[in-house]
Each structure stands twice: as C-alpha cells, then as structure tokens.
Amino acid sequence: MVKTDEKSLEQEQSPTFDLNSYLKEHKILVETALDRSLPLEKPEKIYEAMRYSLLAGGKRLRPILCLATCKLMGGTLAMAMPTACGLEMIHTMSLIHDDLPAMDNDDYRRGKLTNHKVYGEDIAILAGDGLLAYAFEYVATATKDVPASRLIQVVARLGRTVGAAGLVGGQVLDLESEGKTDITPETLSFIHTHKTGALLETSVVSGAILAGACEEDIAKLSKYAQDIGLAFQIVDDILDITATDEQLGKTAGKDLQAQKATYPSLWGLEKSQEQAQKLIDDAIAQLQSYGEKAEPLRAIAKFIVTRNH
Ligand code: GRG
C-alpha cells in the first residue's frame, strides 16, 4: 500500500527496500506540499500559469533527493519540505524558460503543452520569474525547526546554483555551442555540470545541511550528487535518441535536430551507457559508511541509469 502522510513516512525503515513505492509515496507528499505552497491569488492569470507548470507532474527527483538526504542525516521530512518545494519551483522555472522560442523552442513538456503555448511568451517569462522569486521567499519563510545559520547556507547555495555560476552559465554555453562541430569534452562537461548537475547537487547537499550534517558527510554526499548528476545528463542525451515522444513527454530527437554536442555524439551510445554506469558505481561507493539507511539514495542512483523517461 502506498503511504501518503508525512508522519508514517517519517517512521519508515524497511529491511527490503522498494524503490517504486518509495518514489510514489514521496511524489504524492511533494505534490501535496507544492499544491499548498502556491494558492491561486490575484492576478489569477499569473498564478494560474505558475501552477500550470509547477503541478504538471514530472519525476520530482530533486525534492525527493533533498528529503531522502535530510532523513539519512538524521533530519525529518518536515524540516526539508519547504526547500524540496523551492527546488522544484526553480527546476520548473528553468524548464519554462528553456522551452521558450528564444531558447529550445519546445511545444511539449511533461506530456502537456508548454507554458508559452498555453499562456503566451510574455506570461511564460513572468511565470518563470514569479516561480524563481517565490522559491526563495518560500524556503526562507516556510522552513520551521531549522537553525537560521543552516537556512542561510541553503538560501545562499540556491542563489549560486541558479545564477551565472550554475544553471544560467550552463545554459549560455549550451546556446553558444549549438551547431558547432568542435565542442570539446571539457566544454560539454561544463555545460552539464552547470545546467543539470548543479541543481541536483544542491538538492542533495541542502537536505544534508538542513539536517545539520558535518563537513565530512557533506563532502561524500556532494561527490555522490556530482556523479549522479553527470550520469543523469548522459542518460538524458541517450534517451533523446532512443526514447519516444510519449516516454519523454516532449519531442524526442531535438538534440540531433539542433546539432547539439551530446555524450552519444562524442562517444557513441554504448560507451555513453558504460560511462553512466561507472558514475553510478562511483556514486554508490560514496554511501558505503551509511549502511542500509542509505538504500533510498542507492536505489535512486540505480534508477537514474535504468530509467526510460
Ligand atoms: C535558473 C534563472 C534561471 C534561468 C534558467 C533555461 C535555463 C536558465 C537553464 C536550463 C536548465 C535546464 C532546462 C536543464 C535541463 C535539466 C534537465 C535534464 C531537465 C529534465 O529533468 P527531469 O528529467 O524532468 O528531472 P522532470 O520533468 O521529470 O522533472
């Protein structure tokens, strides 16, 4: 049976770990919290556009990683939930802006029309801006029972992750690289560690900070997150070639069409798959000292290379 209340999941500690139930249960918790975090207010049009994308589904991987890490480090789901929601608000706004005609120009996302296709480009830009600003407000005001010194670290990390040192920087290099045939592995790695890896790393590390983890644990978890982040992007590149529109919830084959440098274009599909698997093995090795308690993070790492969507 899928548990959907925060209390019963706080106590959960099963000897045989079932990732599907874990993901389902935590996705329901996150989606309930997201729905409550952003009520429809006036002007309704902008709140509607923000909620349209925020509540459009998706794997909710970033919030789930944050919750899982907070629990692993001895914190509670409640301590991490506002940050988990803020991470998903930031992720969602980056998808809205990424889909705009000025960027990747996509019509579908998460199996639904993209934000600008429904609300127009002007509102889609503002919905992204609104979600970005609200993410910070929400993390700062809704987090309870966490010392202010930890919360400040999380807010500062979020800021660095979205700015030119993170998502924005990665996206700029990605746009500049389109159509070029001489992209080096170093440039590709820069794009992906900034565009995709940075937010995944912050999801994991924020959970650890909120729980009060020590520097040594934060370093191990940070390495775990960097490895799964790069593996995640390699698999994303592979799926762009091998998966269908239905599986992806968006148009497949866009990377080839836009002549984007990807891992499969540099290394081929087989070597890319091997590299992703090696990164996942390295990530899992970082969790050795935590024993069975780290099973959710191990299983999520494995899921990243075996997923088909
Ligand atoms: C952050 C200020 C600010 C601006 C945005 C557009 C942009 C700058 C950055 C692009 C970031 C981007 C879209 C990276 C791709 C990340 C990625 C692999 C997304 C897919 O993630 P999944 O598979 O998606 O977790 P779901 O739908 O499951 O959440």
Boltz pocket constraint, residues with backbone or C-beta under 6 A from the ligand:
constraints:
  - pocket:
      binder: B
      contacts: [[A, 57], [A, 58], [A, 59], [A, 60], [A, 61], [A, 90], [A, 91], [A, 93], [A, 94], [A, 95], [A, 97], [A, 98], [A, 103], [A, 110], [A, 132], [A, 162], [A, 163], [A, 167], [A, 168], [A, 171], [A, 195], [A, 196], [A, 232], [A, 233], [A, 236], [A, 309]]
      max_distance: 6.0
